[in-house]
Amino acid sequence: MNPSGGPVASRPHNVPLHTKQHYQAKYDIIGSLPFELTVQVVEYLETSDIARCRMVSKRWHKIFLSDTIIVPLLRQSLPLLGMDGSVVPAANAMTYIRWVHGLRFARPIKKLFVPWSARSRTPEEIVYNSRRLCCSVLGPRNEIEMLNLETGERSVWTDEAEDELLGFAVSDRYLVMVSRDSLGTVWDLQTSRRNSRRLPSISPHIFIEKDKVIMTTWSTHQNLPIYVWDLKTNDFSEFGSFANLCLWHVDADKSVLVAFDINWEADPPEVSQTKWSLTGQQLDSKQFFLPMGGRQVDRDSVSRSRSRCYRNFGDKSVTQLFPRGDNNATLHLMYDYPSDNLSARWIESAEPINRKVSVGLCAILTPEIVYRWGNQLRRIAVYNANSGTTTLHPYRLDIREETGLNLLSPPRPQRWRQRRAMSYRERTLRPFGDNDIFGVASEDGAQIWFFNPKFLPDLKNSVPFLAREESG
């Protein structure tokens, strides 16, 4: 059956095959196929090819937008965004398919460059979440400058600490700042109210899940717990004692914490999974082995790679680990709370890039897609856990990224490099993002890529991306 209706064009019998006249004849190969075969052909096409095919003719447009073709493609694409296919109507399918295609192949719809303000010219730390880009500012006081990507507004938030800032985190509702003198400060971004308290323990790794603040610390020398600060009750709790904490999950609505302590010295690795109520009661505990496909991961390499490469996506939590000795493989761990399943998948790379990317410089955009940066690599590495592959894409500098130009230029003579010691924040570009955007921050500002067709803002004080020719 031909879903487009009307007669199917056939090849003129007086025109021989494989001749110029044959290809000039109006012969619709796709339209002449049975629809079932057309569907099988489409399965081999990339999203960009399907988009082009829709523009060939009205008949092709109708064929390639039929539910038989577009709905399965939509169901394959939405998990990469961390979304459920049942909530997206088929009429909007191409919008989401285009969105996923951009994330997979680092092809944004729009690019902007946002210069830092005079206040935040030298940002200490970059944090992005819920369409809010925050940077800590050097100065006599602990200050966070926040750029709201939805409204374009900039704001400054401070604490009352006497010591320097240890870490901070942001969500759609709260901004949390923790200083080295154990003072925790929380700002309600909706009411602009501030609350502070002394914390029994502190950690530089801070995450917010709705009204819960999670703080974790990694160490190869001692067992350490997970700390949870309840912003509603202002209570501070301590959970467990972990030697090799690799992943955790918090469901604030159900008031549950799940943690995974993994013994990497066992073959296969042995997992100790513990579940607590956030009121302090232990609900469940179990041990099992984690299938690794015959590969081994040593404890030291995992400890070095844990850092901040973690993200929660509602019912799922994700992290990535780099095994020592295998520069072509990355371990992708994901916990699915509804099914109570911890999965481990290997992501392969054709090039030995793990030694060239920086462990902590990652942006987990979706449960399946992670972007990483490394000065030695000088490209964006896109890790796709769904396909198990890594692709490399050039990063083109904006003409205003002077710091980036210095970082990506060939090394200068030794005498020049010894003139001034560069700090960590000056030695690297720092990635951030989610499934809407991906950005790279430097001393000069942030280059932001927009992937979501429904989120393409025009930010105040931003400038259109203008590529520097020599950036490649």
Secondary structure, 3 states (H helix, E strand, C coil): CCCCCCCCCCCCCCCCCCCHHHHHCCCCHHHHCCHHHHHHHHCCCCHHHHHHHCCCCHHHHHHHCCHHHHHHHHHHHHHHHCCCHHHCCHHHHHHHHHHHHHHHCCCCCEEEEEECCCCCCCEEEEEEECCEEEEEECCCCCEEEEEECCCCCEEEEECCCCCCEEEEEECCCEEEEEECCCEEEEEECCCCEEEEEECCCCCCEEEEECCEEEEECCCCCCCEEEEEEECCCCCEEEEEEECCEEEEEEECCCCEEEEEEEECCCCCCEEEEEEEECCCCEEEEEEEECCCCCCCCCHHHHHHHCCCCEEEECCEEEEEECCCCCCCEEEEEEEECCCCEEEEEEEECCCCCCCCCCCCCEEECCCCEEEEECCCCCEEEEEECCCCEEEEEECCCECCCHHHHHHHCCCCCHHHHCCCCCCHHHHCCEEEECCCEEEEECCCEEEEEECCCCCCCCCCCCEECCECHHHC
